[in-house]
Amino acid sequence: MTTLAQPVSPFRRTVTAIGVQNSSLLLTLIALVILMSSLNENFLRTNNLLLIGSAITIMGLLSLVQTLVIILGALDISVGSMAGLASVVSAMVFTSTGSSAVGTLAAVGVGVVCGLMNGMIIIFGRVNPVVATLAMLATYKGIAQVISDGKAQGYTGADDLFIFLAKGSIAGLPTLVWVFLIVAAVLHFLLRYTDIGRNIYAIGGNDTAARLAGININRYIIGVYALVGVVAAIAGLLITARTGSGQPTSGSEGLELLAVTGAALGGTMLKGGKGSIISTVLAVIILGVLNNGMSGLGVNPFWQNMATGTLLVVAVVLQQVRGGERRVGLPV
């Protein structure tokens, strides 16, 4: 006797198509928007929504590449310091040459070198990625402070390129938002539709199996960290554009925590092998809406920091529960 298949509801079909993780994030975002708009009548104004988009760009860029690194099975704690160093270099080179293009290339070059340095320390020094990038966080921050004497460098507020990056718009969206969307699209394509992306997932899921399958893990580690350096440099350029000068620490301080929070909140498994750029984008928007909403309500920034830390803890706890991980200190 055959049993007839039960019809699938439109809601279930939608959730299946979008994914459980993305559906959860979308519902959270909708609930948060409804809450903030009910508490602040100005929240849904166009200017405020565009402000949220611009505000999340730098944090969002670093969250995107942090997602890539975590999927690989590693971590990069130095992204904020790399952005600060790139910001200083871009402004100083621009001031000395008068060319924003040269300043941009110099910043990207510094980012690549920093990323390669991180990768090589991890591979050839056989250092844990967390320890290696934590050490380089201090190193890059120190270099930025030494070459800038701890002060803002240069003035880029009159240059056309930097003005366009900071205040320009295309089709009604700020340039900053377009930069974020383009980088997100490129990384999504890389992970979802290329052999490189599939190999990154394979390495993070089981590096031993990936090595036996013939994947050159060292090459991927260096390549991913170099890519992190490039995107961190772009974030540094945007810091320079927004502030009108090179900032050794201001604007980049604390970005490491936000980057990890954005990736973890988006469901990227900290043990590697699982994650999505789209989920990270949604998580970054949630963080932006939360911070903007709290600021609009006059909430003390210290409480905002506590909220960010709490979200990170909640995200990691949920990962542990979903993954069936044994709780530390308790019997099996």
LOKE-602415 format. One record per residue (C-alpha): residue in three letters; chain; residue number from 1; z, y, x. Coordinates in steps of 0.25 Angstrom, whole numbers, always signed. Example, Ala and Ser with C-alpha at 12.3 -4.5 7.8 and 13.67 -1.06 7.14 Angstrom:
ATOM   aa  ch    i      Z      Y      X
ATOM  ALA   A    1    +31    -18    +49
ATOM  SER   A    2    +29     -4    +55
This chain:
ATOM   aa  ch    i      Z      Y      X
ATOM  MET   A    1     +0     +0     +0
ATOM  THR   A    2     -4    +13     +6
ATOM  THR   A    3     +4    +26     +5
ATOM  LEU   A    4     -2    +39     +2
ATOM  ALA   A    5     +0    +50    +13
ATOM  GLN   A    6     +9    +61     +8
ATOM  PRO   A    7     +1    +74     +8
ATOM  VAL   A    8     +5    +84    +19
ATOM  SER   A    9    +10    +97    +14
ATOM  PRO   A   10     +3   +110    +18
ATOM  PHE   A   11    +16   +114    +25
ATOM  ARG   A   12    +17   +102    +33
ATOM  ARG   A   13     +2   +102    +37
ATOM  THR   A   14     +4   +117    +42
ATOM  VAL   A   15    +17   +113    +50
ATOM  THR   A   16     +9   +101    +56
ATOM  ALA   A   17     -3   +110    +60
ATOM  ILE   A   18     +6   +121    +66
ATOM  GLY   A   19    +16   +112    +72
ATOM  VAL   A   20    +31   +111    +69
ATOM  GLN   A   21    +35   +120    +81
ATOM  ASN   A   22    +26   +131    +77
ATOM  SER   A   23    +29   +130    +62
ATOM  SER   A   24    +44   +131    +66
ATOM  LEU   A   25    +41   +143    +74
ATOM  LEU   A   26    +32   +150    +63
ATOM  LEU   A   27    +43   +148    +53
ATOM  THR   A   28    +54   +154    +62
ATOM  LEU   A   29    +45   +166    +65
ATOM  ILE   A   30    +42   +168    +50
ATOM  ALA   A   31    +57   +167    +47
ATOM  LEU   A   32    +60   +177    +58
ATOM  VAL   A   33    +49   +187    +54
ATOM  ILE   A   34    +54   +186    +39
ATOM  LEU   A   35    +69   +188    +44
ATOM  MET   A   36    +65   +200    +53
ATOM  SER   A   37    +56   +207    +43
ATOM  SER   A   38    +67   +206    +33
ATOM  LEU   A   39    +77   +212    +42
ATOM  ASN   A   40    +68   +223    +48
ATOM  GLU   A   41    +57   +229    +39
ATOM  ASN   A   42    +49   +234    +51
ATOM  PHE   A   43    +48   +220    +57
ATOM  LEU   A   44    +35   +217    +51
ATOM  ARG   A   45    +28   +230    +54
ATOM  THR   A   46    +15   +228    +63
ATOM  ASN   A   47    +21   +237    +74
ATOM  ASN   A   48    +33   +228    +75
ATOM  LEU   A   49    +25   +215    +75
ATOM  LEU   A   50    +16   +220    +86
ATOM  LEU   A   51    +28   +224    +94
ATOM  ILE   A   52    +33   +210    +93
ATOM  GLY   A   53    +20   +204    +98
ATOM  SER   A   54    +20   +214   +110
ATOM  ALA   A   55    +35   +211   +113
ATOM  ILE   A   56    +33   +196   +113
ATOM  THR   A   57    +21   +196   +123
ATOM  ILE   A   58    +28   +195   +136
ATOM  MET   A   59    +39   +185   +132
ATOM  GLY   A   60    +28   +178   +125
ATOM  LEU   A   61    +19   +176   +137
ATOM  LEU   A   62    +30   +171   +145
ATOM  SER   A   63    +34   +161   +134
ATOM  LEU   A   64    +20   +156   +133
ATOM  VAL   A   65    +19   +152   +148
ATOM  GLN   A   66    +34   +147   +147
ATOM  THR   A   67    +29   +138   +137
ATOM  LEU   A   68    +18   +133   +146
ATOM  VAL   A   69    +28   +130   +157
ATOM  ILE   A   70    +38   +123   +148
ATOM  ILE   A   71    +27   +114   +142
ATOM  LEU   A   72    +24   +110   +157
ATOM  GLY   A   73    +39   +106   +158
ATOM  ALA   A   74    +43   +118   +167
ATOM  LEU   A   75    +49   +132   +165
ATOM  ASP   A   76    +47   +146   +170
ATOM  ILE   A   77    +59   +155   +171
ATOM  SER   A   78    +52   +165   +180
ATOM  VAL   A   79    +41   +171   +169
ATOM  GLY   A   80    +49   +184   +167
ATOM  SER   A   81    +51   +187   +182
ATOM  MET   A   82    +36   +184   +184
ATOM  ALA   A   83    +32   +194   +173
ATOM  GLY   A   84    +41   +204   +179
ATOM  LEU   A   85    +35   +202   +193
ATOM  ALA   A   86    +21   +203   +187
ATOM  SER   A   87    +25   +216   +180
ATOM  VAL   A   88    +29   +223   +192
ATOM  VAL   A   89    +17   +218   +201
ATOM  SER   A   90     +7   +223   +190
ATOM  ALA   A   91    +13   +236   +189
ATOM  MET   A   92    +15   +238   +204
ATOM  VAL   A   93     +1   +233   +207
ATOM  PHE   A   94     -5   +242   +196
ATOM  THR   A   95     +3   +254   +202
ATOM  SER   A   96     -3   +252   +216
ATOM  THR   A   97    -17   +249   +212
ATOM  GLY   A   98    -19   +256   +199
ATOM  SER   A   99    -25   +244   +193
ATOM  SER   A  100    -19   +237   +181
ATOM  ALA   A  101    -29   +225   +184
ATOM  VAL   A  102    -24   +223   +198
ATOM  GLY   A  103    -10   +224   +193
ATOM  THR   A  104    -12   +214   +182
ATOM  LEU   A  105    -19   +204   +193
ATOM  ALA   A  106     -7   +206   +202
ATOM  ALA   A  107     +3   +203   +191
ATOM  VAL   A  108     -5   +190   +187
ATOM  GLY   A  109     -6   +186   +202
ATOM  VAL   A  110     +9   +188   +203
ATOM  GLY   A  111    +11   +179   +191
ATOM  VAL   A  112     +2   +168   +196
ATOM  VAL   A  113     +9   +168   +210
ATOM  CYS   A  114    +23   +167   +203
ATOM  GLY   A  115    +19   +156   +194
ATOM  LEU   A  116    +13   +148   +205
ATOM  MET   A  117    +26   +150   +213
ATOM  ASN   A  118    +34   +145   +202
ATOM  GLY   A  119    +25   +133   +201
ATOM  MET   A  120    +25   +130   +216
ATOM  ILE   A  121    +40   +131   +217
ATOM  ILE   A  122    +41   +121   +205
ATOM  ILE   A  123    +31   +111   +211
ATOM  PHE   A  124    +33   +112   +226
ATOM  GLY   A  125    +47   +116   +226
ATOM  ARG   A  126    +50   +105   +215
ATOM  VAL   A  127    +59   +115   +208
ATOM  ASN   A  128    +63   +115   +194
ATOM  PRO   A  129    +54   +125   +186
ATOM  VAL   A  130    +67   +132   +180
ATOM  VAL   A  131    +73   +133   +194
ATOM  ALA   A  132    +60   +137   +200
ATOM  THR   A  133    +56   +148   +190
ATOM  LEU   A  134    +71   +153   +189
ATOM  ALA   A  135    +71   +156   +204
ATOM  MET   A  136    +57   +162   +203
ATOM  LEU   A  137    +62   +171   +191
ATOM  ALA   A  138    +72   +177   +201
ATOM  THR   A  139    +61   +178   +212
ATOM  TYR   A  140    +50   +185   +204
ATOM  LYS   A  141    +60   +194   +198
ATOM  GLY   A  142    +66   +198   +211
ATOM  ILE   A  143    +51   +200   +217
ATOM  ALA   A  144    +48   +209   +205
ATOM  GLN   A  145    +61   +217   +207
ATOM  VAL   A  146    +59   +218   +222
ATOM  ILE   A  147    +44   +223   +222
ATOM  SER   A  148    +48   +233   +210
ATOM  ASP   A  149    +62   +237   +216
ATOM  GLY   A  150    +67   +233   +202
ATOM  LYS   A  151    +60   +244   +195
ATOM  ALA   A  152    +48   +246   +186
ATOM  GLN   A  153    +35   +247   +194
ATOM  GLY   A  154    +23   +256   +191
ATOM  TYR   A  155    +18   +262   +178
ATOM  THR   A  156     +7   +255   +170
ATOM  GLY   A  157     +8   +263   +157
ATOM  ALA   A  158     -5   +271   +160
ATOM  ASP   A  159    -14   +259   +163
ATOM  ASP   A  160    -24   +254   +152
ATOM  LEU   A  161    -22   +240   +155
ATOM  PHE   A  162     -7   +240   +154
ATOM  ILE   A  163     -7   +249   +142
ATOM  PHE   A  164    -16   +240   +135
ATOM  LEU   A  165     -7   +228   +138
ATOM  ALA   A  166     +5   +235   +133
ATOM  LYS   A  167     +0   +244   +121
ATOM  GLY   A  168    -14   +239   +118
ATOM  SER   A  169    -19   +231   +107
ATOM  ILE   A  170    -31   +222   +102
ATOM  ALA   A  171    -34   +220    +88
ATOM  GLY   A  172    -20   +226    +84
ATOM  LEU   A  173    -12   +217    +93
ATOM  PRO   A  174     -5   +222   +105
ATOM  THR   A  175    -11   +218   +119
ATOM  LEU   A  176     +2   +211   +122
ATOM  VAL   A  177     +1   +202   +110
ATOM  TRP   A  178    -14   +198   +114
ATOM  VAL   A  179     -9   +195   +128
ATOM  PHE   A  180     +1   +185   +122
ATOM  LEU   A  181     -8   +179   +113
ATOM  ILE   A  182    -19   +177   +123
ATOM  VAL   A  183    -10   +170   +133
ATOM  ALA   A  184     -4   +162   +122
ATOM  ALA   A  185    -18   +157   +117
ATOM  VAL   A  186    -22   +154   +132
ATOM  LEU   A  187     -9   +145   +134
ATOM  HIS   A  188    -11   +139   +120
ATOM  PHE   A  189    -25   +135   +124
ATOM  LEU   A  190    -21   +130   +137
ATOM  LEU   A  191    -10   +121   +132
ATOM  ARG   A  192    -16   +116   +119
ATOM  TYR   A  193    -31   +114   +123
ATOM  THR   A  194    -32   +111   +138
ATOM  ASP   A  195    -29   +100   +147
ATOM  ILE   A  196    -20   +109   +155
ATOM  GLY   A  197    -11   +111   +143
ATOM  ARG   A  198    -11    +96   +140
ATOM  ASN   A  199     -7    +94   +154
ATOM  ILE   A  200     +4   +104   +154
ATOM  TYR   A  201    +10    +97   +141
ATOM  ALA   A  202     +9    +84   +148
ATOM  ILE   A  203    +16    +89   +161
ATOM  GLY   A  204    +28    +95   +152
ATOM  GLY   A  205    +29    +82   +144
ATOM  ASN   A  206    +29    +72   +155
ATOM  ASP   A  207    +26    +77   +169
ATOM  THR   A  208    +26    +62   +175
ATOM  ALA   A  209    +16    +58   +165
ATOM  ALA   A  210     +7    +70   +167
ATOM  ARG   A  211     +8    +67   +182
ATOM  LEU   A  212     +3    +53   +180
ATOM  ALA   A  213     -8    +58   +171
ATOM  GLY   A  214    -13    +66   +183
ATOM  ILE   A  215     -9    +80   +179
ATOM  ASN   A  216     -6    +88   +191
ATOM  ILE   A  217     +8    +94   +187
ATOM  ASN   A  218    +10   +103   +199
ATOM  ARG   A  219     -4   +110   +196
ATOM  TYR   A  220     +1   +112   +182
ATOM  ILE   A  221    +14   +118   +185
ATOM  ILE   A  222     +8   +128   +195
ATOM  GLY   A  223     -3   +131   +185
ATOM  VAL   A  224     +7   +134   +173
ATOM  TYR   A  225    +16   +142   +182
ATOM  ALA   A  226     +5   +150   +187
ATOM  LEU   A  227     +1   +153   +172
ATOM  VAL   A  228    +15   +157   +169
ATOM  GLY   A  229    +14   +167   +180
ATOM  VAL   A  230     +1   +173   +175
ATOM  VAL   A  231     +7   +174   +161
ATOM  ALA   A  232    +20   +180   +166
ATOM  ALA   A  233    +11   +190   +174
ATOM  ILE   A  234     +4   +194   +161
ATOM  ALA   A  235    +18   +196   +155
ATOM  GLY   A  236    +22   +205   +167
ATOM  LEU   A  237     +9   +213   +165
ATOM  LEU   A  238    +13   +215   +150
ATOM  ILE   A  239    +27   +220   +155
ATOM  THR   A  240    +21   +230   +164
ATOM  ALA   A  241    +11   +235   +153
ATOM  ARG   A  242    +23   +236   +142
ATOM  THR   A  243    +32   +243   +152
ATOM  GLY   A  244    +22   +251   +160
ATOM  SER   A  245    +28   +246   +173
ATOM  GLY   A  246    +31   +234   +181
ATOM  GLN   A  247    +44   +228   +177
ATOM  PRO   A  248    +52   +219   +187
ATOM  THR   A  249    +62   +214   +176
ATOM  SER   A  250    +61   +223   +164
ATOM  GLY   A  251    +53   +216   +153
ATOM  SER   A  252    +53   +203   +160
ATOM  GLU   A  253    +68   +200   +161
ATOM  GLY   A  254    +72   +188   +152
ATOM  LEU   A  255    +57   +184   +149
ATOM  GLU   A  256    +60   +170   +154
ATOM  LEU   A  257    +70   +167   +143
ATOM  LEU   A  258    +61   +173   +132
ATOM  ALA   A  259    +49   +164   +138
ATOM  VAL   A  260    +57   +151   +138
ATOM  THR   A  261    +63   +155   +124
ATOM  GLY   A  262    +49   +157   +118
ATOM  ALA   A  263    +44   +144   +124
ATOM  ALA   A  264    +56   +136   +119
ATOM  LEU   A  265    +56   +142   +105
ATOM  GLY   A  266    +42   +139   +104
ATOM  GLY   A  267    +45   +124   +106
ATOM  THR   A  268    +41   +122   +120
ATOM  MET   A  269    +49   +110   +125
ATOM  LEU   A  270    +57   +114   +137
ATOM  LYS   A  271    +55   +100   +143
ATOM  GLY   A  272    +40   +102   +143
ATOM  GLY   A  273    +28    +96   +136
ATOM  LYS   A  274    +29   +103   +123
ATOM  GLY   A  275    +26   +117   +119
ATOM  SER   A  276    +16   +126   +112
ATOM  ILE   A  277    +11   +140   +115
ATOM  ILE   A  278     +9   +143   +100
ATOM  SER   A  279    +24   +139    +98
ATOM  THR   A  280    +28   +148   +109
ATOM  VAL   A  281    +20   +160   +103
ATOM  LEU   A  282    +28   +158    +90
ATOM  ALA   A  283    +41   +157    +97
ATOM  VAL   A  284    +38   +170   +105
ATOM  ILE   A  285    +35   +177    +92
ATOM  ILE   A  286    +48   +173    +86
ATOM  LEU   A  287    +55   +178    +98
ATOM  GLY   A  288    +48   +191    +97
ATOM  VAL   A  289    +51   +192    +82
ATOM  LEU   A  290    +65   +189    +84
ATOM  ASN   A  291    +67   +200    +95
ATOM  ASN   A  292    +59   +210    +88
ATOM  GLY   A  293    +67   +208    +75
ATOM  MET   A  294    +80   +208    +82
ATOM  SER   A  295    +76   +221    +89
ATOM  GLY   A  296    +72   +227    +76
ATOM  LEU   A  297    +85   +224    +70
ATOM  GLY   A  298    +93   +230    +81
ATOM  VAL   A  299    +98   +218    +87
ATOM  ASN   A  300   +104   +219   +101
ATOM  PRO   A  301    +95   +214   +112
ATOM  PHE   A  302   +106   +205   +117
ATOM  TRP   A  303   +106   +197   +104
ATOM  GLN   A  304    +91   +196   +105
ATOM  ASN   A  305    +93   +189   +119
ATOM  MET   A  306   +103   +180   +112
ATOM  ALA   A  307    +93   +176   +101
ATOM  THR   A  308    +83   +173   +112
ATOM  GLY   A  309    +92   +164   +119
ATOM  THR   A  310    +97   +157   +106
ATOM  LEU   A  311    +82   +154   +103
ATOM  LEU   A  312    +80   +148   +116
ATOM  VAL   A  313    +92   +139   +114
ATOM  VAL   A  314    +88   +135   +100
ATOM  ALA   A  315    +74   +132   +104
ATOM  VAL   A  316    +78   +123   +116
ATOM  VAL   A  317    +89   +116   +107
ATOM  LEU   A  318    +78   +113    +96
ATOM  GLN   A  319    +69   +107   +107
ATOM  GLN   A  320    +80    +98   +112
ATOM  VAL   A  321    +83    +93    +97
ATOM  ARG   A  322    +68    +91    +94
ATOM  GLY   A  323    +66    +84   +107
ATOM  GLY   A  324    +78    +75   +105
ATOM  GLU   A  325    +84    +79   +118
ATOM  ARG   A  326    +98    +74   +121
ATOM  ARG   A  327   +108    +85   +121
ATOM  VAL   A  328   +115    +88   +134
ATOM  GLY   A  329   +129    +83   +136
ATOM  LEU   A  330   +129    +74   +124
ATOM  PRO   A  331   +127    +58   +124
ATOM  VAL   A  332   +114    +52   +121
